[in-house]
Amino acid sequence: MSERAAPFHCPYCGDEDLRPSETPSERGTGAAWECRSCNRAFRLKFLGLLAQGLAPSPSDGSAGGAP
Ligand SMILES: [Zn+2]
């Protein structure tokens, strides 16, 4: 598994003009990215695997059936 995850869109403004942050970051804290559109810097961090996997979420009990 690769440790680097490249975001495709800025989580704040949705722009695609992202670049890796030049600021030195500590190891293990995640990759830092900068958005050139809204001038924000953010960090991506892998938190871990989901315990429940991809199991479908239980419905609220309203079995409508309509798509
Ligand atoms: Zn942005």
N, CA, C, O and the ligand as a Tripos MOL2 file, in Angstrom:
@<TRIPOS>MOLECULE
protein
  269   267    68     0     0
PROTEIN
NO_CHARGES

@<TRIPOS>ATOM
      1 N           0.8420   -1.1980    0.0000 N.3       1 MET1
      2 CA          0.0000    0.0000    0.0000 C.3       1 MET1
      3 C           0.8760    1.2460    0.0000 C.2       1 MET1
      4 O           1.8350    1.3520    0.7650 O.2       1 MET1
      5 N           0.5410    2.1470   -0.8370 N.am      2 SER2
      6 CA          1.3230    3.3680   -0.9160 C.3       2 SER2
      7 C           0.9430    4.3160    0.2160 C.2       2 SER2
      8 O          -0.2240    4.4280    0.5900 O.2       2 SER2
      9 N           1.9400    4.9830    0.7460 N.am      3 GLU3
     10 CA          1.6570    5.8980    1.8410 C.3       3 GLU3
     11 C           1.2190    7.2600    1.3340 C.2       3 GLU3
     12 O           0.6340    8.0530    2.0710 O.2       3 GLU3
     13 N           1.5070    7.5160    0.0830 N.am      4 ARG4
     14 CA          1.1580    8.8270   -0.4560 C.3       4 ARG4
     15 C          -0.2050    8.7420   -1.1370 C.2       4 ARG4
     16 O          -0.4450    7.8830   -1.9850 O.2       4 ARG4
     17 N          -1.0560    9.6220   -0.7570 N.am      5 ALA5
     18 CA         -2.3680    9.7030   -1.3720 C.3       5 ALA5
     19 C          -2.5370   11.1090   -1.9410 C.2       5 ALA5
     20 O          -2.4680   12.1010   -1.2160 O.2       5 ALA5
     21 N          -2.7540   11.1710   -3.2230 N.am      6 ALA6
     22 CA         -2.8940   12.4720   -3.8510 C.3       6 ALA6
     23 C          -4.3610   12.8550   -3.9550 C.2       6 ALA6
     24 O          -5.1520   12.1330   -4.5620 O.2       6 ALA6
     25 N          -4.7210   13.9630   -3.3770 N.am      7 PRO7
     26 CA         -6.1080   14.4120   -3.4970 C.3       7 PRO7
     27 C          -6.3680   14.9570   -4.8930 C.2       7 PRO7
     28 O          -5.4830   15.5470   -5.5120 O.2       7 PRO7
     29 N          -7.5530   14.7620   -5.3710 N.am      8 PHE8
     30 CA         -7.9040   15.2430   -6.6960 C.3       8 PHE8
     31 C          -8.5770   16.6090   -6.6470 C.2       8 PHE8
     32 O          -8.5270   17.3820   -7.6030 O.2       8 PHE8
     33 N          -9.1980   16.8800   -5.5270 N.am      9 HIS9
     34 CA         -9.8900   18.1560   -5.3960 C.3       9 HIS9
     35 C          -9.5930   18.7560   -4.0260 C.2       9 HIS9
     36 O          -9.3680   18.0340   -3.0550 O.2       9 HIS9
     37 N          -9.5970   20.0530   -3.9610 N.am     10 CYS10
     38 CA         -9.4350   20.7230   -2.6860 C.3      10 CYS10
     39 C         -10.6870   20.4860   -1.8470 C.2      10 CYS10
     40 O         -11.7990   20.7030   -2.3270 O.2      10 CYS10
     41 N         -10.5210   20.0440   -0.6050 N.am     11 PRO11
     42 CA        -11.6940   19.7870    0.2380 C.3      11 PRO11
     43 C         -12.4100   21.0610    0.6500 C.2      11 PRO11
     44 O         -13.4970   20.9990    1.2240 O.2      11 PRO11
     45 N         -11.8250   22.2040    0.3700 N.am     12 TYR12
     46 CA        -12.4330   23.4560    0.8160 C.3      12 TYR12
     47 C         -13.1080   24.2020   -0.3250 C.2      12 TYR12
     48 O         -14.2150   24.7180   -0.1650 O.2      12 TYR12
     49 N         -12.4570   24.2590   -1.4560 N.am     13 CYS13
     50 CA        -13.0430   25.0090   -2.5620 C.3      13 CYS13
     51 C         -13.3140   24.1110   -3.7610 C.2      13 CYS13
     52 O         -13.9940   24.5250   -4.7010 O.2      13 CYS13
     53 N         -12.7930   22.8920   -3.7420 N.am     14 GLY14
     54 CA        -13.0780   21.9630   -4.8140 C.3      14 GLY14
     55 C         -12.2100   22.1520   -6.0440 C.2      14 GLY14
     56 O         -12.4310   21.4980   -7.0640 O.2      14 GLY14
     57 N         -11.2380   23.0260   -5.9640 N.am     15 ASP15
     58 CA        -10.3770   23.2460   -7.1140 C.3      15 ASP15
     59 C          -9.3880   22.0920   -7.2860 C.2      15 ASP15
     60 O          -9.0760   21.3690   -6.3400 O.2      15 ASP15
     61 N          -8.9120   21.9440   -8.5080 N.am     16 GLU16
     62 CA         -8.0040   20.8380   -8.8020 C.3      16 GLU16
     63 C          -6.5440   21.2680   -8.8370 C.2      16 GLU16
     64 O          -5.6520   20.4550   -9.0760 O.2      16 GLU16
     65 N          -6.3140   22.5350   -8.6000 N.am     17 ASP17
     66 CA         -4.9510   23.0420   -8.6860 C.3      17 ASP17
     67 C          -4.2420   22.8350   -7.3540 C.2      17 ASP17
     68 O          -4.0780   23.7640   -6.5640 O.2      17 ASP17
     69 N          -3.8310   21.6040   -7.1300 N.am     18 LEU18
     70 CA         -3.1710   21.2690   -5.8770 C.3      18 LEU18
     71 C          -1.7080   20.9420   -6.1320 C.2      18 LEU18
     72 O          -1.3310   20.4870   -7.2120 O.2      18 LEU18
     73 N          -0.9090   21.1800   -5.1310 N.am     19 ARG19
     74 CA          0.5050   20.8300   -5.2290 C.3      19 ARG19
     75 C           0.9900   20.4350   -3.8390 C.2      19 ARG19
     76 O           0.4630   20.9110   -2.8330 O.2      19 ARG19
     77 N           1.9950   19.5640   -3.7840 N.am     20 PRO20
     78 CA          2.5280   19.1790   -2.4780 C.3      20 PRO20
     79 C           3.0960   20.3840   -1.7480 C.2      20 PRO20
     80 O           3.7560   21.2380   -2.3400 O.2      20 PRO20
     81 N           2.8290   20.4320   -0.4660 N.am     21 SER21
     82 CA          3.3190   21.5500    0.3280 C.3      21 SER21
     83 C           4.8230   21.4790    0.4790 C.2      21 SER21
     84 O           5.3960   20.4010    0.6340 O.2      21 SER21
     85 N           5.4560   22.6430    0.4330 N.am     22 GLU22
     86 CA          6.9040   22.6940    0.5510 C.3      22 GLU22
     87 C           7.3510   22.6980    1.9990 C.2      22 GLU22
     88 O           8.5280   22.4960    2.2990 O.2      22 GLU22
     89 N           6.4120   22.9280    2.8850 N.am     23 THR23
     90 CA          6.7860   22.9940    4.2940 C.3      23 THR23
     91 C           7.1700   21.6150    4.7990 C.2      23 THR23
     92 O           6.4560   20.6410    4.5570 O.2      23 THR23
     93 N           8.2760   21.5260    5.4900 N.am     24 PRO24
     94 CA          8.7010   20.2240    6.0180 C.3      24 PRO24
     95 C           7.7290   19.7280    7.0680 C.2      24 PRO24
     96 O           7.3240   20.4640    7.9670 O.2      24 PRO24
     97 N           7.3670   18.4800    6.9340 N.am     25 SER25
     98 CA          6.4160   17.9030    7.8830 C.3      25 SER25
     99 C           7.0670   16.7280    8.5870 C.2      25 SER25
    100 O           7.9770   16.0870    8.0620 O.2      25 SER25
    101 N           6.5950   16.4730    9.7480 N.am     26 GLU26
    102 CA          7.1200   15.3390   10.4900 C.3      26 GLU26
    103 C           6.6730   14.0580    9.8080 C.2      26 GLU26
    104 O           5.6380   14.0160    9.1440 O.2      26 GLU26
    105 N           7.4540   13.0370    9.9810 N.am     27 ARG27
    106 CA          7.1000   11.7680    9.3500 C.3      27 ARG27
    107 C           5.9150   11.1350   10.0720 C.2      27 ARG27
    108 O           5.8270   11.1410   11.3000 O.2      27 ARG27
    109 N           5.0330   10.6050    9.2860 N.am     28 GLY28
    110 CA          3.9040    9.9020    9.8610 C.3      28 GLY28
    111 C           2.7040   10.7880   10.1050 C.2      28 GLY28
    112 O           1.6650   10.3130   10.5620 O.2      28 GLY28
    113 N           2.8310   12.0500    9.8120 N.am     29 THR29
    114 CA          1.6950   12.9260   10.0530 C.3      29 THR29
    115 C           0.8500   13.1080    8.8030 C.2      29 THR29
    116 O          -0.2130   13.7250    8.8570 O.2      29 THR29
    117 N           1.3070   12.5830    7.6930 N.am     30 GLY30
    118 CA          0.5210   12.6840    6.4830 C.3      30 GLY30
    119 C           1.1140   13.6880    5.5180 C.2      30 GLY30
    120 O           1.9370   14.5250    5.8900 O.2      30 GLY30
    121 N           0.6840   13.5920    4.2860 N.am     31 ALA31
    122 CA          1.2040   14.4670    3.2560 C.3      31 ALA31
    123 C           0.4850   15.8130    3.2960 C.2      31 ALA31
    124 O          -0.7350   15.8810    3.4460 O.2      31 ALA31
    125 N           1.2520   16.8580    3.1600 N.am     32 ALA32
    126 CA          0.6760   18.1930    3.1590 C.3      32 ALA32
    127 C           0.5000   18.6690    1.7290 C.2      32 ALA32
    128 O           1.3620   18.4450    0.8780 O.2      32 ALA32
    129 N          -0.6030   19.3160    1.4740 N.am     33 TRP33
    130 CA         -0.9180   19.8270    0.1490 C.3      33 TRP33
    131 C          -1.3470   21.2750    0.2420 C.2      33 TRP33
    132 O          -1.8500   21.7380    1.2660 O.2      33 TRP33
    133 N          -1.1340   21.9740   -0.8560 N.am     34 GLU34
    134 CA         -1.5310   23.3700   -0.9020 C.3      34 GLU34
    135 C          -2.4680   23.5740   -2.0780 C.2      34 GLU34
    136 O          -2.2530   23.0490   -3.1700 O.2      34 GLU34
    137 N          -3.4970   24.3370   -1.8310 N.am     35 CYS35
    138 CA         -4.4230   24.6850   -2.8940 C.3      35 CYS35
    139 C          -4.0730   26.0790   -3.3930 C.2      35 CYS35
    140 O          -4.0450   27.0400   -2.6240 O.2      35 CYS35
    141 N          -3.8100   26.1750   -4.6720 N.am     36 ARG36
    142 CA         -3.4110   27.4630   -5.2220 C.3      36 ARG36
    143 C          -4.6120   28.3320   -5.5340 C.2      36 ARG36
    144 O          -4.4790   29.5080   -5.8740 O.2      36 ARG36
    145 N          -5.7840   27.7370   -5.4140 N.am     37 SER37
    146 CA         -6.9860   28.5010   -5.7140 C.3      37 SER37
    147 C          -7.4610   29.2840   -4.4950 C.2      37 SER37
    148 O          -7.7120   30.4860   -4.5770 O.2      37 SER37
    149 N          -7.5800   28.5950   -3.3700 N.am     38 CYS38
    150 CA         -8.0540   29.2690   -2.1470 C.3      38 CYS38
    151 C          -6.9130   29.5320   -1.1860 C.2      38 CYS38
    152 O          -7.1140   30.0750   -0.1000 O.2      38 CYS38
    153 N          -5.6940   29.1380   -1.5980 N.am     39 ASN39
    154 CA         -4.5010   29.4260   -0.7980 C.3      39 ASN39
    155 C          -4.5660   28.7700    0.5760 C.2      39 ASN39
    156 O          -4.1220   29.3430    1.5710 O.2      39 ASN39
    157 N          -5.1150   27.5810    0.6170 N.am     40 ARG40
    158 CA         -5.1770   26.8470    1.8770 C.3      40 ARG40
    159 C          -4.1730   25.6910    1.8410 C.2      40 ARG40
    160 O          -3.8670   25.1400    0.7840 O.2      40 ARG40
    161 N          -3.6820   25.3500    3.0050 N.am     41 ALA41
    162 CA         -2.8160   24.1840    3.1470 C.3      41 ALA41
    163 C          -3.5260   23.1870    4.0390 C.2      41 ALA41
    164 O          -4.0700   23.5450    5.0840 O.2      41 ALA41
    165 N          -3.5160   21.9550    3.6250 N.am     42 PHE42
    166 CA         -4.1670   20.9310    4.4360 C.3      42 PHE42
    167 C          -3.3130   19.6800    4.4040 C.2      42 PHE42
    168 O          -2.3460   19.5810    3.6480 O.2      42 PHE42
    169 N          -3.6840   18.7460    5.2240 N.am     43 ARG43
    170 CA         -2.8790   17.5450    5.3780 C.3      43 ARG43
    171 C          -3.7780   16.3140    5.2830 C.2      43 ARG43
    172 O          -4.8800   16.2800    5.8310 O.2      43 ARG43
    173 N          -3.2850   15.3280    4.5880 N.am     44 LEU44
    174 CA         -4.0050   14.0700    4.4940 C.3      44 LEU44
    175 C          -3.3590   13.0520    5.4190 C.2      44 LEU44
    176 O          -2.1380   12.8960    5.4370 O.2      44 LEU44
    177 N          -4.1660   12.3870    6.1600 N.am     45 LYS45
    178 CA         -3.6450   11.4050    7.0970 C.3      45 LYS45
    179 C          -4.5030   10.1580    7.0570 C.2      45 LYS45
    180 O          -5.7320   10.2110    7.1210 O.2      45 LYS45
    181 N          -3.8120    9.0340    6.9480 N.am     46 PHE46
    182 CA         -4.5060    7.7570    6.9590 C.3      46 PHE46
    183 C          -4.8040    7.3750    8.3970 C.2      46 PHE46
    184 O          -3.8930    7.2190    9.2100 O.2      46 PHE46
    185 N          -6.0710    7.2260    8.7020 N.am     47 LEU47
    186 CA         -6.4510    6.9580   10.0890 C.3      47 LEU47
    187 C          -6.4920    5.4750   10.3960 C.2      47 LEU47
    188 O          -6.2450    5.0770   11.5340 O.2      47 LEU47
    189 N          -6.7940    4.6570    9.4180 N.am     48 GLY48
    190 CA         -6.8700    3.2250    9.6590 C.3      48 GLY48
    191 C          -8.0120    2.6180    8.8720 C.2      48 GLY48
    192 O          -8.7940    3.3170    8.2280 O.2      48 GLY48
    193 N          -8.0830    1.3370    8.9400 N.am     49 LEU49
    194 CA         -9.1310    0.6350    8.2300 C.3      49 LEU49
    195 C         -10.4120    0.6510    9.0490 C.2      49 LEU49
    196 O         -10.3980    0.6830   10.2800 O.2      49 LEU49
    197 N         -11.5080    0.6270    8.3230 N.am     50 LEU50
    198 CA        -12.7930    0.5930    8.9970 C.3      50 LEU50
    199 C         -13.0230   -0.7890    9.5850 C.2      50 LEU50
    200 O         -12.7130   -1.8050    8.9640 O.2      50 LEU50
    201 N         -13.5610   -0.8090   10.7680 N.am     51 ALA51
    202 CA        -13.7560   -2.0840   11.4520 C.3      51 ALA51
    203 C         -14.8640   -2.8930   10.7950 C.2      51 ALA51
    204 O         -14.8250   -4.1230   10.7750 O.2      51 ALA51
    205 N         -15.8540   -2.1820   10.2580 N.am     52 GLN52
    206 CA        -17.0040   -2.8790    9.6970 C.3      52 GLN52
    207 C         -16.8490   -3.1460    8.2080 C.2      52 GLN52
    208 O         -17.7360   -3.7330    7.5870 O.2      52 GLN52
    209 N         -15.7500   -2.7280    7.6390 N.am     53 GLY53
    210 CA        -15.5240   -2.9870    6.2330 C.3      53 GLY53
    211 C         -16.5310   -2.2780    5.3510 C.2      53 GLY53
    212 O         -16.9620   -1.1580    5.6270 O.2      53 GLY53
    213 N         -16.8880   -2.9640    4.2880 N.am     54 LEU54
    214 CA        -17.8130   -2.3690    3.3290 C.3      54 LEU54
    215 C         -19.2130   -2.9440    3.4880 C.2      54 LEU54
    216 O         -19.9920   -2.9520    2.5350 O.2      54 LEU54
    217 N         -19.5320   -3.4140    4.6550 N.am     55 ALA55
    218 CA        -20.8670   -3.9600    4.8640 C.3      55 ALA55
    219 C         -21.9000   -2.8520    4.7110 C.2      55 ALA55
    220 O         -21.6920   -1.7310    5.1750 O.2      55 ALA55
    221 N         -22.9970   -3.1650    4.0690 N.am     56 PRO56
    222 CA        -24.0370   -2.1480    3.8820 C.3      56 PRO56
    223 C         -24.6150   -1.6960    5.2140 C.2      56 PRO56
    224 O         -24.8620   -2.4960    6.1150 O.2      56 PRO56
    225 N         -24.8190   -0.4030    5.3070 N.am     57 SER57
    226 CA        -25.3620    0.1210    6.5580 C.3      57 SER57
    227 C         -26.7880   -0.3540    6.7430 C.2      57 SER57
    228 O         -27.5650   -0.3980    5.7890 O.2      57 SER57
    229 N         -27.1250   -0.7050    7.9530 N.am     58 PRO58
    230 CA        -28.4870   -1.1750    8.2060 C.3      58 PRO58
    231 C         -29.4920   -0.0580    7.9710 C.2      58 PRO58
    232 O         -29.2740    1.0890    8.3620 O.2      58 PRO58
    233 N         -30.5630   -0.4050    7.3450 N.am     59 SER59
    234 CA        -31.5730    0.6110    7.0420 C.3      59 SER59
    235 C         -32.3010    1.0260    8.3020 C.2      59 SER59
    236 O         -32.1660    0.4040    9.3560 O.2      59 SER59
    237 N         -33.0540    2.0610    8.1750 N.am     60 ASP60
    238 CA        -33.7780    2.5770    9.3430 C.3      60 ASP60
    239 C         -35.0460    1.7710    9.6230 C.2      60 ASP60
    240 O         -35.8050    2.1050   10.5330 O.2      60 ASP60
    241 N         -35.2700    0.7540    8.8750 N.am     61 GLY61
    242 CA        -36.4710   -0.0330    9.0720 C.3      61 GLY61
    243 C         -37.5420    0.3000    8.0570 C.2      61 GLY61
    244 O         -38.5420   -0.4080    7.9370 O.2      61 GLY61
    245 N         -37.3300    1.3780    7.3300 N.am     62 SER62
    246 CA        -38.3140    1.7520    6.3260 C.3      62 SER62
    247 C         -37.9940    1.0190    5.0270 C.2      62 SER62
    248 O         -37.2540    1.5310    4.1870 O.2      62 SER62
    249 N         -38.5420   -0.1600    4.8650 N.am     63 ALA63
    250 CA        -38.3010   -0.9510    3.6780 C.3      63 ALA63
    251 C         -39.2150   -0.4640    2.5610 C.2      63 ALA63
    252 O         -40.2760   -1.0380    2.3140 O.2      63 ALA63
    253 N         -38.7980    0.5750    1.9060 N.am     64 GLY64
    254 CA        -39.6580    1.1370    0.8710 C.3      64 GLY64
    255 C         -39.6310    0.2940   -0.3880 C.2      64 GLY64
    256 O         -40.6760   -0.0880   -0.9160 O.2      64 GLY64
    257 N         -38.4140    0.0010   -0.8710 N.am     65 GLY65
    258 CA        -38.3230   -0.8010   -2.0650 C.3      65 GLY65
    259 C         -38.2730    0.0540   -3.3240 C.2      65 GLY65
    260 O         -37.9170   -0.4420   -4.3930 O.2      65 GLY65
    261 N         -38.6150    1.3000   -3.2160 N.am     66 ALA66
    262 CA        -38.5660    2.1490   -4.3940 C.3      66 ALA66
    263 C         -37.1350    2.5830   -4.6280 C.2      66 ALA66
    264 O         -36.4640    3.0020   -3.6850 O.2      66 ALA66
    265 N         -36.6550    2.4970   -5.8330 N.am     67 PRO67
    266 CA        -35.2820    2.8900   -6.1420 C.3      67 PRO67
    267 C         -35.0730    4.3900   -6.0340 C.2      67 PRO67
    268 O         -33.9660    4.8770   -6.2640 O.2      67 PRO67
    269 ZN         -8.9500   25.2480   -2.3820 Zn       68 ZN68
@<TRIPOS>BOND
     1     1     2 1
     2     2     3 1
     3     3     4 2
     4     3     5 am
     5     5     6 1
     6     6     7 1
     7     7     8 2
     8     7     9 am
     9     9    10 1
    10    10    11 1
    11    11    12 2
    12    11    13 am
    13    13    14 1
    14    14    15 1
    15    15    16 2
    16    15    17 am
    17    17    18 1
    18    18    19 1
    19    19    20 2
    20    19    21 am
    21    21    22 1
    22    22    23 1
    23    23    24 2
    24    23    25 am
    25    25    26 1
    26    26    27 1
    27    27    28 2
    28    27    29 am
    29    29    30 1
    30    30    31 1
    31    31    32 2
    32    31    33 am
    33    33    34 1
    34    34    35 1
    35    35    36 2
    36    35    37 am
    37    37    38 1
    38    38    39 1
    39    39    40 2
    40    39    41 am
    41    41    42 1
    42    42    43 1
    43    43    44 2
    44    43    45 am
    45    45    46 1
    46    46    47 1
    47    47    48 2
    48    47    49 am
    49    49    50 1
    50    50    51 1
    51    51    52 2
    52    51    53 am
    53    53    54 1
    54    54    55 1
    55    55    56 2
    56    55    57 am
    57    57    58 1
    58    58    59 1
    59    59    60 2
    60    59    61 am
    61    61    62 1
    62    62    63 1
    63    63    64 2
    64    63    65 am
    65    65    66 1
    66    66    67 1
    67    67    68 2
    68    67    69 am
    69    69    70 1
    70    70    71 1
    71    71    72 2
    72    71    73 am
    73    73    74 1
    74    74    75 1
    75    75    76 2
    76    75    77 am
    77    77    78 1
    78    78    79 1
    79    79    80 2
    80    79    81 am
    81    81    82 1
    82    82    83 1
    83    83    84 2
    84    83    85 am
    85    85    86 1
    86    86    87 1
    87    87    88 2
    88    87    89 am
    89    89    90 1
    90    90    91 1
    91    91    92 2
    92    91    93 am
    93    93    94 1
    94    94    95 1
    95    95    96 2
    96    95    97 am
    97    97    98 1
    98    98    99 1
    99    99   100 2
   100    99   101 am
   101   101   102 1
   102   102   103 1
   103   103   104 2
   104   103   105 am
   105   105   106 1
   106   106   107 1
   107   107   108 2
   108   107   109 am
   109   109   110 1
   110   110   111 1
   111   111   112 2
   112   111   113 am
   113   113   114 1
   114   114   115 1
   115   115   116 2
   116   115   117 am
   117   117   118 1
   118   118   119 1
   119   119   120 2
   120   119   121 am
   121   121   122 1
   122   122   123 1
   123   123   124 2
   124   123   125 am
   125   125   126 1
   126   126   127 1
   127   127   128 2
   128   127   129 am
   129   129   130 1
   130   130   131 1
   131   131   132 2
   132   131   133 am
   133   133   134 1
   134   134   135 1
   135   135   136 2
   136   135   137 am
   137   137   138 1
   138   138   139 1
   139   139   140 2
   140   139   141 am
   141   141   142 1
   142   142   143 1
   143   143   144 2
   144   143   145 am
   145   145   146 1
   146   146   147 1
   147   147   148 2
   148   147   149 am
   149   149   150 1
   150   150   151 1
   151   151   152 2
   152   151   153 am
   153   153   154 1
   154   154   155 1
   155   155   156 2
   156   155   157 am
   157   157   158 1
   158   158   159 1
   159   159   160 2
   160   159   161 am
   161   161   162 1
   162   162   163 1
   163   163   164 2
   164   163   165 am
   165   165   166 1
   166   166   167 1
   167   167   168 2
   168   167   169 am
   169   169   170 1
   170   170   171 1
   171   171   172 2
   172   171   173 am
   173   173   174 1
   174   174   175 1
   175   175   176 2
   176   175   177 am
   177   177   178 1
   178   178   179 1
   179   179   180 2
   180   179   181 am
   181   181   182 1
   182   182   183 1
   183   183   184 2
   184   183   185 am
   185   185   186 1
   186   186   187 1
   187   187   188 2
   188   187   189 am
   189   189   190 1
   190   190   191 1
   191   191   192 2
   192   191   193 am
   193   193   194 1
   194   194   195 1
   195   195   196 2
   196   195   197 am
   197   197   198 1
   198   198   199 1
   199   199   200 2
   200   199   201 am
   201   201   202 1
   202   202   203 1
   203   203   204 2
   204   203   205 am
   205   205   206 1
   206   206   207 1
   207   207   208 2
   208   207   209 am
   209   209   210 1
   210   210   211 1
   211   211   212 2
   212   211   213 am
   213   213   214 1
   214   214   215 1
   215   215   216 2
   216   215   217 am
   217   217   218 1
   218   218   219 1
   219   219   220 2
   220   219   221 am
   221   221   222 1
   222   222   223 1
   223   223   224 2
   224   223   225 am
   225   225   226 1
   226   226   227 1
   227   227   228 2
   228   227   229 am
   229   229   230 1
   230   230   231 1
   231   231   232 2
   232   231   233 am
   233   233   234 1
   234   234   235 1
   235   235   236 2
   236   235   237 am
   237   237   238 1
   238   238   239 1
   239   239   240 2
   240   239   241 am
   241   241   242 1
   242   242   243 1
   243   243   244 2
   244   243   245 am
   245   245   246 1
   246   246   247 1
   247   247   248 2
   248   247   249 am
   249   249   250 1
   250   250   251 1
   251   251   252 2
   252   251   253 am
   253   253   254 1
   254   254   255 1
   255   255   256 2
   256   255   257 am
   257   257   258 1
   258   258   259 1
   259   259   260 2
   260   259   261 am
   261   261   262 1
   262   262   263 1
   263   263   264 2
   264   263   265 am
   265   265   266 1
   266   266   267 1
   267   267   268 2
@<TRIPOS>SUBSTRUCTURE
     1 MET1         2 RESIDUE 1 A MET
     2 SER2         6 RESIDUE 1 A SER
     3 GLU3        10 RESIDUE 1 A GLU
     4 ARG4        14 RESIDUE 1 A ARG
     5 ALA5        18 RESIDUE 1 A ALA
     6 ALA6        22 RESIDUE 1 A ALA
     7 PRO7        26 RESIDUE 1 A PRO
     8 PHE8        30 RESIDUE 1 A PHE
     9 HIS9        34 RESIDUE 1 A HIS
    10 CYS10       38 RESIDUE 1 A CYS
    11 PRO11       42 RESIDUE 1 A PRO
    12 TYR12       46 RESIDUE 1 A TYR
    13 CYS13       50 RESIDUE 1 A CYS
    14 GLY14       54 RESIDUE 1 A GLY
    15 ASP15       58 RESIDUE 1 A ASP
    16 GLU16       62 RESIDUE 1 A GLU
    17 ASP17       66 RESIDUE 1 A ASP
    18 LEU18       70 RESIDUE 1 A LEU
    19 ARG19       74 RESIDUE 1 A ARG
    20 PRO20       78 RESIDUE 1 A PRO
    21 SER21       82 RESIDUE 1 A SER
    22 GLU22       86 RESIDUE 1 A GLU
    23 THR23       90 RESIDUE 1 A THR
    24 PRO24       94 RESIDUE 1 A PRO
    25 SER25       98 RESIDUE 1 A SER
    26 GLU26      102 RESIDUE 1 A GLU
    27 ARG27      106 RESIDUE 1 A ARG
    28 GLY28      110 RESIDUE 1 A GLY
    29 THR29      114 RESIDUE 1 A THR
    30 GLY30      118 RESIDUE 1 A GLY
    31 ALA31      122 RESIDUE 1 A ALA
    32 ALA32      126 RESIDUE 1 A ALA
    33 TRP33      130 RESIDUE 1 A TRP
    34 GLU34      134 RESIDUE 1 A GLU
    35 CYS35      138 RESIDUE 1 A CYS
    36 ARG36      142 RESIDUE 1 A ARG
    37 SER37      146 RESIDUE 1 A SER
    38 CYS38      150 RESIDUE 1 A CYS
    39 ASN39      154 RESIDUE 1 A ASN
    40 ARG40      158 RESIDUE 1 A ARG
    41 ALA41      162 RESIDUE 1 A ALA
    42 PHE42      166 RESIDUE 1 A PHE
    43 ARG43      170 RESIDUE 1 A ARG
    44 LEU44      174 RESIDUE 1 A LEU
    45 LYS45      178 RESIDUE 1 A LYS
    46 PHE46      182 RESIDUE 1 A PHE
    47 LEU47      186 RESIDUE 1 A LEU
    48 GLY48      190 RESIDUE 1 A GLY
    49 LEU49      194 RESIDUE 1 A LEU
    50 LEU50      198 RESIDUE 1 A LEU
    51 ALA51      202 RESIDUE 1 A ALA
    52 GLN52      206 RESIDUE 1 A GLN
    53 GLY53      210 RESIDUE 1 A GLY
    54 LEU54      214 RESIDUE 1 A LEU
    55 ALA55      218 RESIDUE 1 A ALA
    56 PRO56      222 RESIDUE 1 A PRO
    57 SER57      226 RESIDUE 1 A SER
    58 PRO58      230 RESIDUE 1 A PRO
    59 SER59      234 RESIDUE 1 A SER
    60 ASP60      238 RESIDUE 1 A ASP
    61 GLY61      242 RESIDUE 1 A GLY
    62 SER62      246 RESIDUE 1 A SER
    63 ALA63      250 RESIDUE 1 A ALA
    64 GLY64      254 RESIDUE 1 A GLY
    65 GLY65      258 RESIDUE 1 A GLY
    66 ALA66      262 RESIDUE 1 A ALA
    67 PRO67      266 RESIDUE 1 A PRO
    68 ZN68       269 GROUP 0 **** ****
